[in-house]
Amino acid sequence: MSGSPDLSVQIGGLRLKNPVMPASGTFGYGEEYADFLDLNRLGAVIVKTITLKPRTGSYPHRSTEVASGFLASIGLQNVGVEHFIKEKLPYFAGMDVPLIVNIGGQSLEEYVELASIMNTQPRVDALELNISCPNVSKGGIHFGTDPGVTRELVTQVRGVTEKTVIVKLTPMVSDIRLFAEICQEAGADGLSLINAPLGMSVDVKTRRSKLGRNMKGGLTGPAIKPLALYLVHQVSKSVDIPVIGIGGISSLEDALEFFIVGASAVQVGTWNFINPRITTDIIEGLQEYLIENKMRVFRELVGTLL
């Protein structure tokens, strides 16, 4: 077999040179990792969740280690959309990597306004909807746990943008396939899953939450990989749009598992903190794996579970 395998992936109107990218919330605004790796080598860069107004985030303590993972309650701290466009977005001018902006809000109107604003930015290539945010008008229930609200949110965002729309799904539902199918019907181009399930950790000496006043946080890291892998497998069989796998990926082997069960791409989260070059390590390893297994294109690997 001569030449390098084709690692490219198509998600809606978005063409990625390879299927590996960082997960939102673990890669800052991208620039923070530029000293560790060439961002242009990534399939895409996904920035942390952007909201309409700046957010200071949660009270301390915001994170704690747990068995095989990490609990975090950051509270969507970010600079807000105006500052992001003026101060963060220009960094990507001239770079050869797609930029995916994760957006979140506390109302349907906030999501729609954010999508409309991002639609005017040529350097933004795609939107990832963080629907694990609390819906203030519905008493704090998360957007992603109400089928009707999920449908309305994706439909309205789809109506105001030509950008590729990816919806990030929460596992905190009875059947994630229902939500995946709703997103596809409402016009989503792709799905990313899973967002962090909620968890707690308690200091037995003080009998207080290790996250302080926040009480609960998102569980990430290797602890959630088996759950994420199962749900990606289930969803990839129930929809026709690309599925991006997230959850506990810390090695090439982990990423390969997600591809084999049906993921068209992966996002690496917590492990960026441990090995800031993990994404490029996986890209290099994937290329070698395809060569060893005599596969000319990456697509030959996707969904090959026996």
N, C-alpha and C positions, 0 to 999 in steps of 0.2 A: 504494500500500500504506500503510495507516494503522496507527499504533501501533507499539510496539516488538516485535521478534520474541521468541518464547518460547525462552529459552536453557536451560530446565530439563532435568535428566537424572535418571533413576531407576536406582539400583544396589542391587539387593535391596530392603530396606526403607528405604533411604536416598534422600531426594530432595534433589538439589542445585539451587540456583537458576541455576547456570551450570556449564559443564564444565571450569573452570580452577581449579587448586589448586597449592600448593607441594609439592615432593617431600620426603619424610622425610629428615632429616639436613641440610637446607639452610635450614631455617626456625626452628631452635631449638625452643622451646616455644610459639612464636606471638607471645608478648608482645614479643619482641625486635624485631619488625617493625612494631609498632603506631604508632611515630612516623613511619613512611614511607607507610602506607596504611591504609585502613579495612578491618579484617579481615572485617567483615560483608559486604563486597562479593564475597568469594571464594566459589567453589563449596563449598569445605571447607578446613579447616586440618588439616594432617597434621603431627604432632609427631615429633621425632627418636625413634629406636628406644628403647623402654623395656624394661629387663630386671628380673628379680626383685630383684637386689641392685644397689647403686650400682657403677658401673664407672669407673675412672680413664682407661681408654682406652690407646692405644698409646704407645710411646716416641716422642720427637721423632727425626727430622723426620716430621711427619704429612702434609705435603702439598707438592706441587711442580707448577709449570706445565710442560706439555708442548705439543707442536705441536697447536694447535686444541683444547686441552683442559686437563685438570687431573687429577692423580693424588692420591688421598687414602687415608690409612690411619689413620682416627680411632679405630678399635677399639671402636665403640659406647659411647663415653663418655656416661654419663647418670646421673641422680640416683637411679635405682631406683624401683620402683613405689610404695613407701610414701611417699617424699618427693614423688613426682609427684602423688599423690592429695591429699596434705595441702597442698602449697605451690604447685603449678602448675595443677592442675585448677580451683580456685576462680576463677581469672582469667576463665574462660569463662562463669561464671554470668551469665545474663541476655543473653548475646550471641546474635545471630541468624545463626550460622554453624555448620554441622555440624562435629563434631570427630572426626577419625579418629586413632586411636592405633596407631602401628606397634609391634609387639612382637617380641622376639627371645629366644632361649634356647640353652643348650648341651645340652639334653636334651628329649625329648618331654614329660616331666613338667613342665618349666619352662614350656613354651608353654601347656599345659593349665591350670596353676595361674594364670598371668597372664591367660588368657582368662576363667577363672572369676572372678578378682578384678575385672576390667574389666566383666564382665557385671553386677556389682552397682552400677556407677556410672551413674546416669541421664544424666549429662552427656556420657558417651562414646557416640557414635552408631555407630561402626563400628571394626572392627579390621583392620589390614593386617599380614599375617604376613610377616616378613622371614625367608624360608627360605634365605637365603644364609649363615646362621650355621653354624659347625662343630659337628657332632654328636659330642660327646665319647665317647659310648658306642660309636660306630661308627668310632673311630680318627681323628676329625677331618674325615671326609668331610662336605661340606655337605649339609644336609637337602634342598636343592633340586636336587641332582644324583643322587639315588637315588629312582627311581619308587616303590618300595614304601614307603620312609620318608615321602615326600611324601604319599602316599595316607593313611597312618596318621596323620600329623600333622594334616592337614586334617580327616579324619574325626573325630578325637578333639576337636579344637577346636570343630568344628561341634556336637558333642554336649554341650558345656557352655555355649554362649552362644546367645542369641536375637539378638545384634547382627549387623549386616551384616558378613560376612567376605570380605575381599579378600586374595588371595594375590599377593605380589610375586615374580615369577619371575626367575631368573638366566639369562643367555644362555649360560653356560658348560656347555652340554649338547649332545648330538648332534642332538636334535630337540625343540625347545621345545614343539611342538604336542602331543606325548605328555604332557608335564607339565601343559599347559593342560587337556587332556581329563580327566586324572586329577583335577585340582582341581575341575572342574565335577562330575564323577561323585561326588566326596566331599562335595559340598555347598557349595562356594564360591559366593558371590554375584557376584563379579567378580574380574578379574585385573589387576594392574598390571605393566607391563614396558616397558623392561628395567631390572633392577638393574645396577649398574656391572660391566662385564667387568673382569677383572684385567689389570694391566699393570705395566711396570717402566720406570725411567729411570736411566741411569748417568752419573756424572760421570767423563769420560774422563781428567781430570787426576789424580784420586785413585783412579780405578777402583773406586769404591764406589757403592752405590745412593744415589740422591738422596733416598730415604726412609729412609736410615740402616739401623738394625737391622730395620726392618719389611720391607725388600727389595721387597715388592710392594704395590700399592694398587689401589683401584677407579678406573677411567678414566671420567671424566665430561666433559660439555661437547660442543661442536659436533662433535668428532672421532667420536662414537659415533652421531650422528643417522642416517646411512644404514643402519647395522646395526639400530638400534632400529625404524626405519620399516619395514624389511623384515620383521622378526619380528612386529611388531604386525599387519601385513597378513596374514601367514601364520596367526597365532593367531586373528584376528577371523573368518577363514573356517572355522576348525575347531571353534569353540565357539559356544554360543548365549547365554552370559552376557556382560555388558559388559566391554570391554577398555579400560584406561586406559593411554595412551601416555606413556612417559618416555624422555628421552635427547636431549640437545643442543638443547632448545627455547630459542631466544633472541629470537624475534620472532613476530608474528602469523602470518607466512607459514609458519614452522616448525610451529606448532600446527595450521594449516589442513591441512598435508600429512598429519599424523596423523589428523585427522578424516576426510579424504577416503579414506584407506586402510582405515578401519574403527574407529578409536578413538572410544569414546563420551565420553571425557573425557581430559584431559592433566594431567600434573604437571610443573611447571617446577623445575629443580634448581639447577645451578651458576650460572645467570644471575641468580638472586636476589642473589648476592654482587656482581654488576656493576651491576645495575639493580634495586634493591629494590622498585620499582613495576612490574616486568615483568608480573606476573600481572594486575594491573588494566589495564595497557596492552593486554594481549591480550583481556581481556573487552570493553573498549570497541571495539577493532578488530573483534572477531568480530561484535558487534552491527551495526556499519556494513557489514561484508561481507555479512551476511545481507540487510540492507535493499537494498544495491546489486544483489544477485542475486535479489531478489524471493522470498526464502524466509521463510515466516512462523514456522517452528519450526526450531530447531537440528537436530533429528533428520533433516530433509530433506538435510542436508549429509553425514551420516555414511555412509561406505561407498560413495561415489559415484565411485570411481575407474573410469575408462573403459578 
